[in-house]
Amino acid sequence: MNDKYLTISYECLSSIGNSFELESMMSEVVITFYQKTKALFVGFYERRDLSSPMIYAGKDIGYKAEFSQDKDECSLLQYNEFHIVVLPLKSSYMKFIYKKENNIEEIYSMVCNFQRKINFALSACAGVKELEKLNDELELRVEKSVEQIREHEKMLLIQSKSAIMGEMLEMVAHQWRQPLTAIGMISNNMLFSIILTESENEELDKKLFENELEDINKQVRYLSDTIDDFRNFFKESKSKQEFFIEEAIDKGVSLLRKQFEQSSIVIEIKNKCKRTLLYTYKNELMQVLLNILHNSKDAFEANDMKNKKIIIDCTKDDENLIIKIEDNAGGIPEDVISKMFEPYFSTKKEKNGTGLGLYMSKIIINRHLEGSIFAKNIDKGASFTIRIPIKIKKRGV
């Protein structure tokens, strides 16, 4: 092969495999061969049964290539005044058309020598395309899995709230017992006053009745507020809201206070970050606080403790609000503390514990409130620490 064809061969060889995208790669190959070998036509056919090229340069003469079933050899054909070189590739082929001339053997030899190189480049393109397809499928599967996980978490959140609904009804009973008793006593006093007044032919004390009716109204408002508190707690938090941290802590504790007083549990709040404004899911934060407080209550009952006390300590640093909930209920067994945030793990099977409370607390804090939660044993009990980023609502959004 003379210097001229060595140069042509090198330039044609250099055009192969410069892209992993089939059309781009083969366009460069076709154009380079067309220009450098002075062909009348060069075409790339994506499949062997196709008569129309995917990519071509020049003008075809209408000759349709035929292939042997058991051979993939390059062939040189004569058709009228033309030489035709057919280069079979893996599942495709290339066709080269030249005018009849003496140097066709050198061109034919060069084209045949490139068969393996072009096949490698085509395999690389096919591999990348398959990889991209797999990657797209994987992305879709990941998106679907993430969506399924989110839906599952929503269901668990609802299930978790439902699991404590019975306890909430018990709380309502505790919250209502005192005002209902007070209403009953005031009503009886009013009725007794009416009876005495009628029997002694005296006038009713209007001022006394007004005061007692006002007392009844106060108790009724308290009952109504209690219902609103519980209803709001069970309302799904679909959007973030602005609130001061003491609103969530005080409201959560108020839902439990009567029940905890009945069990002789003292709740002490040390809030060093009052008037700290948050922009997050208030009800979900309250649910976490209730779950942890219930956990302490169960520990007190299980260990038959005296001088029961829970301390809620709220502090903050430059970026986070930190809520610590500590009790003196005896602590968490070592074989439990590492599993307590796992789904469906419960030490209260005999009490129909679902094992969702602390698991959902972790999900809520980590994913919904973008914070963290962890537990450890302290001197006489357990300590839960919640860290929540201090975020405020952007004005005008």
Order of alpha helices (4+ residues) and beta strands (2+ residues): alpha-alpha-beta-beta-beta-beta-beta-alpha-alpha-alpha-alpha-beta-alpha-beta-beta-alpha-beta-beta-alpha-alpha-beta-beta
